[in-house]
Amino acid sequence: MTDIKTVAERDRSSVLHPFTQLKDFATGKIGDPTIVTDGRGVSIKDAEGRSYIDGFAGLYCVNVGYGRTEVAEAIARQAYKLAYYHTYAAHTTEELATLSDRLVRMAPGAPSKVFYGLSGSDANETQAKLVWYYNNLRGQPRRKKIISRERGYHGCSVISGSMTGMSFYHDHMDLPFPGILHTGSPHHYWGAEPGETEDSFSRRRAAELEQLILREGPETIGAFIAEPVLGTGGITPPPTGYWREIQTVLRRYDVLLIADEVICGFGRTGADFGSILYGMEPDLVTVAKGLTSGYMPLSAAIVGQRVYNVMEEAADRVGAFSHGYTYSGHPIAAAAANAVLDIFEKEELTNRAKTVGSHFQKRLKERFAQLEIVGEVRGVGLLGAIEFVADRQTKRRFDPQIKVGARISKAARDRGLIARAMPHGDILGFAPPLIVSEPEIDEMIDLAYRATKQVMDELAKESQTT
């Protein structure tokens, strides 16, 4: 490997890093970039030889773990055989046809066809176009508005970034785009009124959605997009009854449901898809991340029968389906996805996420629920979060300038654990690879606990000096 300092200097002078304070990085205030060199199982290693348990599976994506030679070999075989061909005008490859058949058979709802991209963002961009296309073809051209939720995450491109319900993704970017609306977050801890049960809260959120639809005009609403479990917005499972109540409203007004399964799909929640766990019946499904476990860029917009039927019936009238990318259905990415799904099935990773996830949820609550700075411990399967507050009784938040979540995340990293400081509050998030063992879970929890206690001691000392 080239000298570490040279790599860092090249990176600093040429790479525009996502979600990085650009001036602090350019001037060296936040130090050199972490040069990741190796990964095995649930751990990664950097160029200085430090090893970290990756408690976030990259960005929720490395479900089968690092260093899976089966996937690397599948990629190599396809690259030697046929590195690339497009999918325009009905061209395909064996890997792509196999993958598409698998996805149609396993996806929730009533899936019919699969369209491919490279990221969850572009897949949700495709979903928006499909909503508009579908409604145009069926003679309802006013049904263009798409409703998302506050704190929902659906990507960073123009429309998917507009769907994302967090203002810092919009600031200075001229987002959200007109026609994208937002309704309330399904987070009972922060959103409930005093004494309100989860069921009552769910009914109120559904009533608010209905009021929004009626205010805008049902004839203008095309779709509702949502993650089964809020991801980047705080790793928040839905309250009891939420999806039942929401779907009742959507059916009443003929509004399509887009299930964003980018994080929840392929076992993460302890079910093959979050939609299955929560009884969702989506018309369109978005997948990425776990589809290839991050080994290759690949996303998919899975089109339900209801939508596809309208598209096919209109084909003689409108001509070819005019949407696609150079790399749609890339053969190497399809080969990687098939190899990952082989592992997913052979090692029964959904069941593993359910059983090991149960241990994870139990240990997370045991160690953190009673700490005086912890407001809520939540999660499902191998998704978990700890939310920190200054006062448990009043739910008073910490001053954002104190950066409690970020400090705990850094303290954990210093101990060899990557746990994410979530971007919408003082929240520490976990989403380890689905191959994680119970002893590795215990080690993760212990490292996170010690990091939290360190910051608690620091806060106590700081309060004594002010």
N, C-alpha and C positions, 0 to 999 in steps of 0.2 A: 504493500500500500504506500502511496505517496505520503510524505511527511505530514503529520496531523496538522501542524501549524499552516502548511501550505493549503491544505484542503479547506481549513477554516477561513483563510484569507480569500481564497477563490469564491467560497460560498458568500461571504459577507459582501464582496464586490459585485456579485452577479445574480444572486437568487432573490426574487421577491417572495418572501415567505408569507403564507396565509396566517391571519390572526396573530400577527407579531407587531409590537410597537416599533415602527420602522426606524425612527431616529435613535431610540435606545439601542437597537441592534446595530445600526450603522456606526454608532460612536463607541460601541463596545460596552455600554453601560450594563447590559444584561448578559455580558460574557460571550464566549464563543458558542457557535452552534454545537449541539450534541451530534456527533458523527456516529450513527448506528452502523455496526459492522456485521453483526451476527445475531441469529435467533434460533432457539431450540425449545420445543415444548411451550411453556408459558413464560419464558424468559428471553430477554434481549441483552446484547452486550454492546458497549460503546468502544470507540477507538482507543480509549485509555485503559481498557480492560475491566471496567466496572460492569457488573451484572445487575439487572433489574428484573423483578417479577412484573410482568406487564398486566396489571390489574384492569386494563381497559382494552385489551386485545387490539392494539393499534388505535383505531377509532371505531370500536364496537365490531370489528370485522374479521379478525383472525380466529375464527371459530374453531378450526381444526388444529390450531397451534402452529408454531414456527417450525421450519425445517422439515416439512413433510416431503420426503423424496418421491412419493407416489405422484404428487402434483407436479413437481419439477420434471419428472420423467415424462409425464403426459404432455407437458408444454414442449419439451424437447422433441418428442416423437412427432408432434404436429408441425413444429417448426421445420424439421427436416423434410417432412412429407409435403406440406403446403403451408407456407407461412402466412399467406394472405390471399383471399379473394372476396369480392363484395357479394352482397345479397340482393342487389337490385335486379329487377326483371326476372324474379323467380330463380336466381342462382342460390345454391345452398352447399353445405358440406355434411358429411355423416355426423360429425360431432354436434353440429347445430341442430340437425333434425332430431337427434337423440335427446339433446338437452331440452328442446322445446316440448317434446312429447312428455318428458319427465315433469316439467313445470306445469303443463296443463293437467296432468294427472294428480299432482300433489297440491296445487294452489287452492285457496279457499274460494267460496262463491261458486259461480258456474263458468269457469275459464274456458276460452275457446282458442285464442291465438296469443303469440308472444312477439313483441317488438323489442329490439335490443339497442342499448346505448352504452355509455361508458361510466356513468355515475348516477347516483340517486337524483342529483339535481337535474340532469338532462332527461331522466326518466319521468320526473314530475312535470318537466316542461312538455314532454310528449303527452302526458295525461291531460294537461290543459288543452292542447290542440285537439285531442280526441274528443273531449267534452264539447268543444265548439263545433267540430266537424259533425259529430253525432247529431247535435241539435239542429244544425243547418240542414242536414240530410233528411231529417224527419219533419221539416217544415216548422220548426220553432226557433227561428234565428235570434230571438231576444234572450233565450236562455244561455247567457254567456258568463254570468257572475259565478265566482267560485268562493265558497266560504271555508275559511280555515279557522284555527283557534289561537287565542293568545297563548304564547309559550310553545306552540307547535313548531316543529322544525321540518322543513321540506326541501331545503337546498339553498344555494347562493346565486343561482342564475337570475335572470330578470323576473320571470313569472314564479319560479320556485322560490326565489328569494322574497318575493312579495307575499307568497303563501306563508312563509315563515313568520311566526307571530312574536318576534322579539325586535324591539326598536333599533338596537345597535346593529342589526343586519341591514337596516334601512337608512340609517343616518348618513347623510352626505352622498347617498347613492341614488337619489330620486325614486325611492321605493317607499311604500308599495305602489305597484302599477294600478291604474284605475280598473275597477271591476273585480278586485280581490278584496273580500270583506273578512272581518274577524269577529268571532264570538268568544264567549268566556272560556277560560281554562278549566279543565275538569279536576282541579286540585282542591280537595275537600279541606285540607289543613289550612290553606290560606283563603279559600273562597267562601267557606260556609259561614252562615249567620249563626249567632249564639244559639246553641242547643239544636242546631239543624242536623238531622241524621244524614248518612250518605245517600240513602234512597230519596229523601226529600231534596237534598242538594242536586241530585241527578235530575229529578223532575223539574227543578227550577232552571237548571242549565238547558234542558230540552225546551222548556217554555220560552226561555230567552232566544234560543235558536229559532223557534217558530215565530216569535215576534219580529225578529230580524227579517225572516223570509217574507212575512206579510207586509212589513214596512217597505221593503225593496220591491215587492211584487213577485209572487210565485212564478209568474211567467218569465221572469228575468234570471232565475236561479238555475244554474246548470249542474253544480256538483258541490259536495261537501268533502273535504280532504282531511284525514286525520291519521295519526299514529295510534295503533291499539294501546300502546303505553307511551306517554310523552318521553322523549329521549333527551336531547340536548336541553330542552326546556326544564329539566330537573329530574329525569328518571322517575316518573310519577304514574303508577298504575291507576286505572280509572276507578272511581267510587262504585259501590254496589248499585246495580241497576242502570248504570250510565248508558251502555250501548243499547240496551232494550229501549230506553226512552228516546234516545237520539234517532234510532232507526225508525221508530214509529212516526216521528215527524218527517223524516226524509221520504218515507213511502207515501205519506199523506199528500205531499206536494210534488211527487214525481222527480225527486232530486237524486242524481247519481251519488253513490258512495265510493270514494277512492280511499282504499286502505294503503297507507304508506307503511309497508312492512320492511323498509330498508334496515332498520335496527332489529325489529322483533322477529323477522322471518328466519327460517332454518334453525329452529330449536331454542333460540335465546331465552324465551319465556318458560320453557318446559313444555311447550306445545310446538308442533311443526311451524305454525304461524300464530301470531297474536290474535288474528281474526278468529281462528278456531277456538282458542282459549276463551274468548269473550263473546262468542256467538254472533260475530259480525258476518254479514252476507254482502261483501263488496261487489260492485260492478266492474271496478278496475283495481288492480293490485300493483304496487310498485315494489320491486326488490332490487338489491344491490349487495354491498358489503359481504354478508355471509354466503352469497351465491358463489363466489370464488374464494372466500376467506381472505380476500385482499391479495391473492397471488397474481391476479391479472385484473385490470380494470374491466368491469362488465356490469351492466344494469339491465333491467327488463321491465317493460310495461306490459302486464298481463291483462288482456282484453277479455271481458266477460261476453257470454253469448248474446245477452240483451243488446249490447253495443255493437258487437261484430255483425249481427244479423242485419242491422240497419245499414252498415257500411257495405256489406256484400250486395244487398238488394238494390242499393243506389249506384252500383258500379257501372252499369250500362249507361246510366244517365250522366255521371260525372267523370268517368274515365278512371285513370290510374290513381292509386292512393299516393298522394304527392308529399311524402315525408320520409326522411331517411338520412343516415350519416355514412360517410366513407367507411367507418369501422363498425357499422351495425352488424352484429352477429359474427364478429371476428373469430376465425377458426381456432386460433391459439387460446383466446379467452374462453371459447366454448369448451375446448378440451380441458382447460383448467377447471371449469365449473363442473364438468362431468366427473373428474377425478375427485373433487371436493365432495360432491354428492355421493360418490361411492363410499368415501370415508364416513360421511354423515350417516348413511344407511348401515354400513357394516359395523360401525362402533356405537350405533344407537345413541347418537349424541343428544337427541331430544330427551330420551329417558334419562341420560346422564345429567343434562341440565336440570331436569326435574328433581332428581334425587340429590345430587350434589348441591343444587340450588336450594333445596330445603335446608340442608346443613348450613349453607351460606347465610340464608335469611335468619336462621335461628341464632347463629353466632354473632351476626351483625347486631341484632337486637340485644343479645345478652351483654355485649361489651359496651354498647354505646347508648342504649335507650335511656339510662338513668343519669348520664352525665349532665351537669348543670347547664352546659352550653348547647345541648342537643335538643332541638325542637321536635324533630321527627326522624324516624328511621323507616325507610320504605323500600319496596322492591318486589320483584317476582322473578322466579327462576334464577338465572345468573345475571340479573340486573339489580343493582342496589344503590341507594343513596343515603347520605346522612346530611341533614340540614341543620346548620348551626344558628343559634339565636342568642341575643344578649340577655333575654329574660324569658324563661320557659313559660311563666304564668301569663304574661301579657303578650307573648309572641313578638316582643320588640326585637327588631333586627339590629345587628351590629352596624356601626357607621361603616359605609363602604370603603372609606379611606383606610380602615384598619386591615382590610383584606384578609379576613380570618380564613376563608376557604382556601385561598391561594397559599397562605402561609402553612396551613396543614398539609396541603398537597406537596409543597416544597420540602417540608420536614419528612414526609413519607419518602419522597424521592431520595433525599439524603441518606435514608436508611435502606434503599434498594427496592422501593415499591413505587410503581407508577399508578396513581389514582388521580382521576381528573378533577380539577377545580372547575365545577360547572359554571357556565357564563351568566347565570341568571340568579345570583344570590350567593350566599356562603354555603355552598353545597359540595360535598366530596362524593364523586361518582365512581362506581365499579361496574365493569363488564368484562370479566376475564374470559380467556378462551374456554370453550365448552369442554375441553379435555382436562381442565383443572381437576386436581384431586382434593380430597377433604383435608389432608395434611397441608397442602399448598394454600387452601382457603384459610386454614388456621394461622398459617404464617402471615398471609396477607392481612388478616384481621388484627393480629398482634402488632405488626408494623404500623398499621393505620392508627391503632389505639395509642401506641407510644408516641407517635407523631402528634396526635391530638392532645395528649397530656402535656407534651412539651409546650405547645402553643398556649394551652390553658395556663401553665405556669408563667409564661411570658406575659400574658394578658393580666394576670394577677399582679405581677411586679409593675407593669405599666400603670395600672390603676392606682397603685400606691404612690407613684411619683407625680400624678396629675392632681 
